[in-house]
């Protein structure tokens, strides 16, 4: 599914939305993720992809995010969205690792 729209400028924008119910890898073309089940998403290389990427837990499973190689997420090896329905997080790259917002 692609969501398209335009802002106050004349340029249109397009973002990607994906529903995930199994383990997955995030690509630079991705943007929004609705996740269900106890699954793991692997973020792309933080040195070449800046994000942002947005994740929302649509169920009660544990949604885990990991970096590639030794890249961290807020200085830890992984981040876990709690098993609370509608819990959400956004991640951005600082050029070396991932930061949560």
Backbone as a printed PyTorch tensor [residue, N CA C, xyz], in Angstrom:
tensor([[[  0.8490,  -1.1610,   0.0000],
         [  0.0000,   0.0000,   0.0000],
         [  0.8930,   1.2210,   0.0000]],

        [[  0.6300,   2.1810,  -0.8370],
         [  1.3440,   3.4510,  -0.8520],
         [  0.3680,   4.5610,  -0.5360]],

        [[  0.7530,   5.4200,   0.3980],
         [ -0.0640,   6.5560,   0.7720],
         [  0.5690,   7.7820,   0.1370]],

        [[ -0.1740,   8.5070,  -0.6740],
         [  0.3660,   9.6930,  -1.3320],
         [ -0.4080,  10.9240,  -0.9050]],

        [[  0.2630,  12.0450,  -0.9440],
         [ -0.3980,  13.2940,  -0.5960],
         [  0.4920,  14.4570,  -0.9560]],

        [[  0.0040,  15.6350,  -0.7290],
         [  0.8250,  16.8160,  -0.9680],
         [  0.6880,  17.7560,   0.2090]],

        [[  1.7540,  18.4760,   0.4860],
         [  1.7450,  19.4300,   1.5890],
         [  1.4820,  20.8210,   1.0610]],

        [[  2.0410,  21.8080,   1.7470],
         [  1.8190,  23.1810,   1.3330],
         [  2.5960,  23.5380,   0.0730]],

        [[  3.5930,  22.7200,  -0.2720],
         [  4.3220,  22.9630,  -1.5150],
         [  3.6190,  22.2340,  -2.6460]],

        [[  4.0790,  22.4600,  -3.8520],
         [  3.4580,  21.7960,  -4.9990],
         [  4.0090,  20.3940,  -5.2210]],

        [[  5.0370,  20.0050,  -4.4570],
         [  5.6340,  18.6780,  -4.6210],
         [  4.8080,  17.6410,  -3.8600]],

        [[  4.5270,  16.5390,  -4.5010],
         [  3.7950,  15.4470,  -3.8590],
         [  4.7800,  14.5310,  -3.1590]],

        [[  4.3180,  13.8730,  -2.1170],
         [  5.1690,  12.9240,  -1.4160],
         [  4.4770,  11.5680,  -1.3950]],

        [[  5.2690,  10.5340,  -1.2110],
         [  4.7380,   9.1860,  -1.1720],
         [  5.4780,   8.4160,  -0.0840]],

        [[  4.7430,   7.7100,   0.7640],
         [  5.3540,   6.9100,   1.8140],
         [  4.8000,   5.4930,   1.7640]],

        [[  5.5770,   4.5700,   2.2790],
         [  5.2120,   3.1690,   2.2370],
         [  4.6340,   2.7220,   3.5790]],

        [[  3.5870,   1.9080,   3.5290],
         [  2.9650,   1.3110,   4.7030],
         [  2.9980,  -0.1990,   4.5330]],

        [[  3.4590,  -0.9040,   5.5800],
         [  3.5130,  -2.3640,   5.5060],
         [  2.9260,  -2.9760,   6.7660]],

        [[  2.1410,  -4.0410,   6.5990],
         [  1.6610,  -4.8270,   7.7270],
         [  2.5660,  -6.0360,   7.8430]],

        [[  3.1200,  -6.2700,   9.0300],
         [  4.0480,  -7.3820,   9.2410],
         [  3.5320,  -8.2920,  10.3480]],

        [[  3.5120,  -9.6050,  10.0640],
         [  3.1250, -10.5800,  11.0740],
         [  4.1890, -11.6660,  11.2350]],

        [[  5.3220, -11.4790,  10.5890],
         [  6.4550, -12.3830,  10.7050],
         [  7.7290, -11.5560,  10.6710]],

        [[  8.8460, -12.1610,  11.0300],
         [ 10.1140, -11.4470,  11.0460],
         [ 10.3600, -10.7730,   9.6990]],

        [[ 11.0100,  -9.5930,   9.7190],
         [ 11.1910,  -8.8340,   8.4870],
         [ 12.4350,  -7.9720,   8.5550]],

        [[ 12.8980,  -7.5410,   7.3810],
         [ 14.0040,  -6.6030,   7.2560],
         [ 13.4610,  -5.2960,   6.7050]],

        [[ 13.8650,  -4.2040,   7.3130],
         [ 13.4530,  -2.8740,   6.8830],
         [ 14.3660,  -2.4340,   5.7370]],

        [[ 13.8000,  -1.8280,   4.7030],
         [ 14.6040,  -1.2880,   3.6120],
         [ 14.4680,   0.2340,   3.6010]],

        [[ 15.3410,   0.8880,   2.8820],
         [ 15.3170,   2.3510,   2.8020],
         [ 14.0090,   2.8650,   2.2110]],

        [[ 13.3080,   2.0470,   1.4310],
         [ 12.0520,   2.4610,   0.8060],
         [ 10.8660,   2.3710,   1.7610]],

        [[ 11.0580,   1.7460,   2.9340],
         [  9.9740,   1.5800,   3.8960],
         [  9.7930,   2.8410,   4.7450]],

        [[  8.6320,   2.9410,   5.4020],
         [  8.3580,   4.1100,   6.2320],
         [  7.5230,   3.7490,   7.4620]],

        [[  6.2860,   3.2890,   7.2680],
         [  5.3740,   2.9300,   8.3590],
         [  5.2090,   1.4220,   8.4350]],

        [[  5.2190,   0.8710,   9.6640],
         [  4.9980,  -0.5570,   9.8770],
         [  3.9300,  -0.7720,  10.9320]],

        [[  2.9170,  -1.5430,  10.6060],
         [  1.9390,  -2.0290,  11.5640],
         [  2.3300,  -3.4780,  11.8310]],

        [[  2.6220,  -3.8190,  13.0810],
         [  3.1770,  -5.1390,  13.4120],
         [  2.2240,  -5.9130,  14.3060]],

        [[  2.1520,  -7.2170,  14.0730],
         [  1.2990,  -8.0730,  14.8730],
         [  2.0260,  -9.3740,  15.1670]],

        [[  1.9520,  -9.8280,  16.3960],
         [  2.6140, -11.0620,  16.7860],
         [  3.9480, -10.7750,  17.4460]],

        [[  4.5830, -11.8080,  17.9440],
         [  5.9230, -11.6810,  18.5230],
         [  6.9190, -11.8320,  17.3860]],

        [[  7.4110, -10.7110,  16.8850],
         [  8.2420, -10.6870,  15.6790],
         [  9.4500,  -9.7730,  15.8730]],

        [[ 10.4200,  -9.8940,  14.9580],
         [ 11.6150,  -9.0670,  14.9780],
         [ 11.7860,  -8.3820,  13.6350]],

        [[ 12.0350,  -7.0740,  13.6890],
         [ 12.3630,  -6.3020,  12.4950],
         [ 13.8180,  -5.8900,  12.5650]],

        [[ 14.5650,  -6.1250,  11.4910],
         [ 15.9740,  -5.7450,  11.4390],
         [ 16.1050,  -4.4480,  10.6490]],

        [[ 16.6610,  -3.4350,  11.2940],
         [ 16.8370,  -2.1400,  10.6520],
         [ 17.9580,  -2.2040,   9.6200]],

        [[ 17.9150,  -1.3340,   8.6100],
         [ 18.9910,  -1.3210,   7.6140],
         [ 20.2670,  -0.7070,   8.2010]],

        [[ 21.3100,  -0.6790,   7.4240],
         [ 22.5790,  -0.1150,   7.8450],
         [ 22.4050,   1.3750,   8.1510]],

        [[ 22.7260,   1.7830,   9.3750],
         [ 22.5310,   3.1640,   9.8090],
         [ 23.4900,   4.1370,   9.1240]],

        [[ 24.5460,   3.6270,   8.5010],
         [ 25.4880,   4.5180,   7.8260],
         [ 25.0050,   4.9020,   6.4290]],

        [[ 24.0630,   4.1470,   5.8830],
         [ 23.5910,   4.4190,   4.5250],
         [ 22.0930,   4.7110,   4.4530]],

        [[ 21.3710,   4.5070,   5.5330],
         [ 19.9300,   4.7500,   5.5620],
         [ 19.6070,   5.5740,   6.8020]],

        [[ 18.9310,   6.6920,   6.6200],
         [ 18.6960,   7.5750,   7.7540],
         [ 17.3210,   7.4320,   8.3900]],

        [[ 16.3860,   6.7980,   7.6900],
         [ 15.0240,   6.7440,   8.2010],
         [ 14.3230,   8.0530,   7.8950]],

        [[ 13.3220,   8.4200,   8.6180],
         [ 12.7970,   7.7560,   9.8020],
         [ 11.9480,   6.5450,   9.4370]],

        [[ 11.8270,   5.6520,  10.4100],
         [ 10.9460,   4.4950,  10.2930],
         [ 10.0320,   4.4980,  11.5110]],

        [[  8.7770,   4.1780,  11.2940],
         [  7.7720,   4.2370,  12.3520],
         [  7.1310,   2.8630,  12.5230]],

        [[  7.0540,   2.3930,  13.7750],
         [  6.5390,   1.0610,  14.0800],
         [  5.4030,   1.1700,  15.0920]],

        [[  4.3440,   0.3980,  14.8500],
         [  3.2100,   0.3770,  15.7680],
         [  2.8060,  -1.0710,  16.0190]],

        [[  2.6440,  -1.4260,  17.2920],
         [  2.2170,  -2.7660,  17.6720],
         [  0.6910,  -2.8280,  17.5660]],

        [[  0.2050,  -3.6420,  16.6420],
         [ -1.2430,  -3.7440,  16.4270],
         [ -1.8700,  -4.8830,  17.2350]],

        [[ -1.0520,  -5.5940,  17.9990],
         [ -1.5580,  -6.7060,  18.7990],
         [ -0.9780,  -6.6540,  20.1950]],

        [[ -0.7600,  -7.8250,  20.7860],
         [ -0.2210,  -7.8900,  22.1390],
         [  1.0910,  -8.6630,  22.2010]],

        [[  1.6560,  -8.9980,  21.0400],
         [  2.9460,  -9.6890,  21.0010],
         [  4.0880,  -8.7170,  21.2100]],

        [[  5.2720,  -9.2370,  21.4750],
         [  6.4700,  -8.4300,  21.6580],
         [  7.0840,  -8.1630,  20.2910]],

        [[  7.1660,  -6.8960,  19.8870],
         [  7.7690,  -6.5070,  18.6110],
         [  9.1780,  -6.0050,  18.9100]],

        [[ 10.1800,  -6.6980,  18.3890],
         [ 11.5760,  -6.3550,  18.6450],
         [ 12.1960,  -5.7150,  17.4200]],

        [[ 13.0660,  -4.7460,  17.6410],
         [ 13.8310,  -4.1120,  16.5700],
         [ 15.3100,  -4.3080,  16.8690]],

        [[ 16.0660,  -4.6720,  15.8420],
         [ 17.5030,  -4.8600,  15.9930],
         [ 18.2350,  -4.1110,  14.8870]],

        [[ 19.4920,  -3.7770,  15.1500],
         [ 20.3450,  -3.1750,  14.1400],
         [ 21.1470,  -4.2550,  13.4430]],

        [[ 21.8230,  -3.8840,  12.3690],
         [ 22.7010,  -4.8370,  11.6860],
         [ 24.0850,  -4.7750,  12.3170]],

        [[ 24.7970,  -5.8990,  12.2530],
         [ 26.1550,  -5.9960,  12.7660],
         [ 26.1840,  -5.5230,  14.2150]],

        [[ 27.0490,  -4.5900,  14.5470],
         [ 27.1520,  -4.1120,  15.9260],
         [ 26.4410,  -2.7760,  16.1310]],

        [[ 25.6170,  -2.3620,  15.1790],
         [ 24.8960,  -1.0950,  15.3120],
         [ 23.8620,  -1.1900,  16.4260]],

        [[ 23.7340,  -0.1140,  17.1780],
         [ 22.8590,  -0.1140,  18.3460],
         [ 21.6120,   0.7420,  18.1170]],

        [[ 20.6610,   0.5700,  19.0160],
         [ 19.4450,   1.3800,  19.0720],
         [ 19.4390,   2.0200,  20.4560]],

        [[ 19.6660,   3.3180,  20.5070],
         [ 19.8440,   4.0170,  21.7970],
         [ 20.8560,   3.2840,  22.6790]],

        [[ 21.9720,   2.9200,  22.0860],
         [ 23.1170,   2.3060,  22.7600],
         [ 22.8480,   0.9090,  23.3140]],

        [[ 21.7970,   0.2460,  22.8380],
         [ 21.5570,  -1.1470,  23.2140],
         [ 21.4540,  -1.9840,  21.9430]],

        [[ 21.5660,  -3.2660,  22.0790],
         [ 21.5440,  -4.1530,  20.9260],
         [ 20.1780,  -4.3250,  20.2880]],

        [[ 19.1150,  -4.0700,  21.0520],
         [ 17.7590,  -4.2480,  20.5230],
         [ 16.7960,  -3.3660,  21.3010]],

        [[ 15.6590,  -3.1060,  20.6790],
         [ 14.5800,  -2.3770,  21.3460],
         [ 13.3220,  -3.2120,  21.2200]],

        [[ 12.5040,  -3.2280,  22.2610],
         [ 11.2900,  -4.0350,  22.2650],
         [ 10.0690,  -3.1500,  22.5300]],

        [[  9.1440,  -3.1530,  21.5770],
         [  7.8410,  -2.5400,  21.8320],
         [  7.1060,  -3.4820,  22.7650]],

        [[  6.5810,  -2.9520,  23.8360],
         [  5.9010,  -3.8030,  24.8060],
         [  4.7360,  -4.5320,  24.1530]],

        [[  4.2180,  -5.5020,  24.8450],
         [  3.0730,  -6.2490,  24.3500],
         [  1.7640,  -5.5060,  24.5360]],

        [[  1.8310,  -4.1790,  24.5470],
         [  0.6370,  -3.3480,  24.7150],
         [  0.1600,  -2.9090,  23.3320]],

        [[ -1.0880,  -3.2080,  23.0380],
         [ -1.6610,  -2.8480,  21.7480],
         [ -1.5580,  -1.3430,  21.5230]],

        [[ -1.1370,  -0.9680,  20.3370],
         [ -0.9900,   0.4130,  19.8580],
         [  0.2400,   1.1360,  20.3950]],

        [[  1.1290,   0.4360,  21.0920],
         [  2.4060,   1.0300,  21.4780],
         [  3.1690,   1.3460,  20.1880]],

        [[  3.8740,   2.4680,  20.1440],
         [  4.5290,   2.8770,  18.8990],
         [  5.8780,   3.5260,  19.1910]],

        [[  6.7600,   3.5080,  18.1830],
         [  8.0720,   4.1400,  18.2880],
         [  8.5480,   4.5340,  16.8890]],

        [[  9.3750,   5.5690,  16.8380],
         [ 10.0210,   5.9820,  15.5900],
         [ 11.5300,   5.8960,  15.7810]],

        [[ 12.2600,   5.5480,  14.7310],
         [ 13.7180,   5.4770,  14.7970],
         [ 14.3390,   6.2950,  13.6710]],

        [[ 15.4690,   6.9270,  13.9930],
         [ 16.2380,   7.7270,  13.0490],
         [ 17.7010,   7.3460,  13.1840]],

        [[ 18.4490,   7.4830,  12.1070],
         [ 19.8810,   7.2140,  12.1410],
         [ 20.6510,   8.4950,  12.4350]],

        [[ 21.7280,   8.3680,  13.2050],
         [ 22.6510,   9.4890,  13.3920],
         [ 23.8760,   9.3320,  12.4910]],

        [[ 23.7900,   8.4170,  11.5410],
         [ 24.8850,   8.1580,  10.6190],
         [ 25.7650,   6.9940,  11.0340]],

        [[ 25.5770,   6.5090,  12.2530],
         [ 26.3620,   5.3740,  12.7390],
         [ 25.4900,   4.3410,  13.4470]],

        [[ 24.4910,   4.8100,  14.1790],
         [ 23.5920,   3.9530,  14.9510],
         [ 22.1850,   4.5140,  14.8710]],

        [[ 21.2300,   3.8570,  15.5670],
         [ 19.8310,   4.2540,  15.5300],
         [ 19.4210,   4.9210,  16.8390]],

        [[ 18.5560,   5.9280,  16.7270],
         [ 18.0280,   6.6460,  17.8740],
         [ 16.5250,   6.5200,  17.9070]],

        [[ 15.9640,   6.3670,  19.0890],
         [ 14.5110,   6.2710,  19.2750],
         [ 13.9120,   7.6490,  19.5110]],

        [[ 12.7170,   7.8400,  18.9800],
         [ 11.9700,   9.0780,  19.2250],
         [ 10.5150,   8.7260,  19.4640]]])
